[in-house]
């Protein structure tokens, strides 16, 4: 498994704790990272960049996701799917160095691994609709 995939999966665990167990973000970070003493610095850094960014922009990300998820409200989505979408939405809107197709591919693979048989298709469909949320450096939409 690549280091970025590992970081995404760890960030997903933190997001899940916050969302499903109502943990405060700092408590979720500490709980998950406590068992990962030998985590490479690059993985830890990328994981925290994702998690902290999502925690800070959660409401904005949720609004973007709901606009892209026709006939779906965030509270009706499975907890894992909702948080995978938050991860991908943050990368799409804030991490412009990562190609959008890589972001979508990673999210779909994580959904297939951690959620239901249909989650990969569900996540892919919403993220495909979300491509226009990414702005290029000159202000044009990518995708």
C-alpha positions, 0 to 999 in steps of 0.5 A: 500500500502506498503512503498516501493511501495509508494516510487517507485510510488513517484519516478516514478512521479519525473522521469515522470516530468524529462522525459516528462516535461523536469524538472531538477531533483532537480526541479522535486524532490522539486515539488513532495515532496512539496505536501508530508509533512507527508511522512514517513522518510522510504518512503522519503529515499527509494524514493530519493535513487531510484530517485537520483540513476536513475538520476545519472546512467540514460544513463547506465540504458537506455543502459541495457534496450535497450539491453533487449528490442528487437526491441524497442528504449527508445524514442519509449516507452511510457513515463511511461513504460520507467520510470518504466523500469528505476526504475526496472533496477536500483533496479536490478543492484544496490539494490541487497538486493531486490529479483529480482522477487519482483522487477519485480512484483512491476514494473508490478503492477505499470505498470498496475496501471499507464499505458495501459492495455498491459504495464504489459506484456510489462514491464514483458517481458523486465525485464525477459530479464534483469535478467542477468544484476544482478550480485551476490556478487561473480560476478555470474549472478542471475536469 
